[in-house]
Amino acid sequence: MSSGSEETAPTAPTDQAETVFGDSLPKARRFAELLADDGVRRGLIGPREVPRLWERHLLNCAVVEELIPEGAHVVDVGSGAGLPGLVLGLLRPDIRMVLLEPLLRRTVFLNEAVELLELPNVEVRRGRAEEVRGDLLADFVTARAVAPLPRLAGWALPLLRRGGSLLALKGEQAEAELAAAEKDVSKLRPCVCDVIRVGHGRVEPATTVVRVTVTSEGGPPPRGGKKKRGRKR
């Protein structure tokens, strides 16, 4: 790790961070430092994001835990730098979190972060969502800045149990994106969709989530058989 500088030092946690993270704040602080240092050097986040790590990234992700009940099994698709999956895993030790990421350099970073933060409830898996159909079955799938909704739903919905939900963190155009995509999404698997905002009174602005809840058993079968393995690179 580098020695750090003003350019790569995250701002101090705010009162909002103390309220949201509670006893998990020391681990959240350590993760913020890791993102600001190794995360920037490895190209996982841009250096301009460092001064707003807490408000734009960590807090934005953390409040999604309001939607996840105790003991849930969650898969974070395209986990990247661990947003939102690793944040939710460190905040909620009661949930089982799988960070699913296809790129080796990102999985290396995620594994190092999980070890550093001592998160026994968090597992890192290298692969694509299409490759784990029939292998992973979750109560929730989370995703942030991964893909447009129809494509994301195509990856996520087969991984969900009946009654499970895709929780896609979106921006100000969430309602418009859902309106344009809802018909295509419903063709993938019977579901109900809505846009909700979480973190009211705890973060500003509240986090916008497109929630897609499946209403049928099972999903599309795996392509090419029970399991599909990616090529080793």
N, C-alpha and C positions, 0 to 999 in steps of 0.2 A: 504494500500500500504506500501511497505517497504521504508526505508529511502534512499535506493539507495547506490551504491558503485561504485568503478572504474570498477568492473567486469560487472555491469549492466547498466552503463551509455553509451548511444549511442554517437558516435562521433558528433561533431558540424556539422550543415548543410554546405555543400560546396557551392561554387559559382554556380555550376550546379543546386543545389537544389533551390537557390534563383531565378535562371532564370526559371526553370520549374514550380515552385509552385507560384511564384509571391506573390500576396496578400494573398494567402492561406498558406504561409509558417508558420505563427504562429500555425495554426491548425495541419499542418504536423509535426512540431516540437513536439507538445504536443502528437500526436499519436505515434511518435517515442519513446518518454519517456514512454508512456503507454505500448508499446510493450516490451521495454527493462526491465520494472519492472513487471507489472502484467502478460504480455504475456509470460515471461520466467517462472515465478512462477507457472503459470497455465498450463505449458507445451505446449503452442501454438507455440512458436518458441524456438529453442535451444540457450543456452547462447553463443555459438560460433558465432551466427549470429549477435549479438548485435553490435560489432565494425563495421560491414558492412551493417547496416540497411539501410542507405541512398542509397549507390551505388548499392547494390545487390537486395534490396527489394522495397523501396519507389520510387526511381527514375525509376527503371525497370518497375514498374507498372504504374506510372504517365504518361509516354509518350504515353501510349496506347490511351489516350484521343484524340490524333491526328486523330484517326479513327472513333470517335463518334461525329456526328453532334449535333447541338444545339437542346435541348428539347427532346432528345431520351429517350426511356424507356429501361433500362438495367437490366438484371438479372445476378447476380454473383453466379454461381453454386459451391457449396462446398466452401463457403467463408472463412471458417477457422478463421484465425486471421484478416481477412479483406483485404487480398491481392489477387486480385487487387481492389475488389469492394469498400471498404471503402476509399481507397486512391483516386479512381476516383470520388467518391461521394463528398469528401471534396474539391477536386480540381475543380469540375464542378458542382456548385449549380444549374445550369440550367437543369441538367438531373435528371430523376427519377431513383433511384437505389434501387433494392431489393437484399438484402444479404440473400441467401438461404443456409441454413446450417442445417443438421440433428441432430447434437449433442448438447445436452442441455448446457453443460458447455461452448461451444463455442458461442452459441447464447446469453448466459448471458453476456459474455465478449463483444460481439458485441453491444448488447443493451446498456451496460454501456459506451462504446466508443462513440456511436452515441449521447447519452445524454450529455456526457462530452464535446464533440466537437460541440454540437448544430447544428446538420445536419438534418433539417426538410425534405430534399429531399431524405433521406435514410431510408429505412424500413428493419427491420430484420424479417425474417420468418423462423420458424423451420420446416424443412421437406426435403424430397428428390424430385429431379426433376420429378421422375415418378408420384409422388403424386399430383403435381400441373398442370399436363397436362389438358388443357381445362379451367384452372383457370387463369394462368399467360400467357400472350402473349406479347412478347417483340420485340424491334427492334434489340437488341444485347444481346447475352449471353457471359459472360466472364468467364474464368477459368484459374487457375494457379496451376500446380502440383496436379491435381485432379485424372486423370486416363489416360490410353492410349487413343489415338484418336478415335478408333472405339467405345469404350464404352462411352467416353465423348460425342461423336456426338449422340449416341443413347439417351442420357439424354437431350441434349441441343436442337437438331433440332426440336422436337415437340413444343418447347416453342417459336419458331420464327415466325413472320409474313413473308409473301412472300417478298423477297428482304432483309430480315434480315440476320445477320451474327453471327456465332460463332467466337469469338476471343479467341483462345487458346494460352496462353503464353508458349513458348517452348524453348528448348535449342539449342545447336549446331547441333543436329541430326534431326532438324525439317523437312528438305527436305526428308531425308530417311524415317522418320516416316510417312510423308504424302504419299510418293510413295508406301509404303507397305499397307497403309490403305485406299487409295482413292477409290478403287473399292468397298470395303465394306461400306464406308461412303455413297457413291452415291446410294447404294441400300436402305438406310434408308429413303431418300427423295431426289428428284432431286436437284442438287446443283453444284456449281463451287467452286474449292478450289485453294488457292495459299498461298505462304509463303512470308511475307513481313517483313521488318525491319523498326521500327519507332524510332524516337528520334535522328536521324542523326544530328550531330552538337550540340546536347544538352546533350546527355549522351554517355558514352563510357564504354562498347560496346553498340551499338544500341540494342533495344529489339526485339527479334524474335517472330513473331506471325503467327500461322497457322490460316488463315481465311477461313471459310466455309460459303458461301452465298447461301441460299435456293432460288430456282427459281419456286416453286409451292406454291399454297395456301394450308394452313392447314398442318397437319402432321399425324402421326399414331394416331388412337383413344386412349383414355385412357383405361388402362387395367381394366376390370371388371366393366365398366360403365362410367358415366360421370366424376366422381371423385373417387379417392381412398384415403382413410384416413389411416394414419399409426396408429399403436397401441400406446396407451398412455403407457408411461413407467414411 
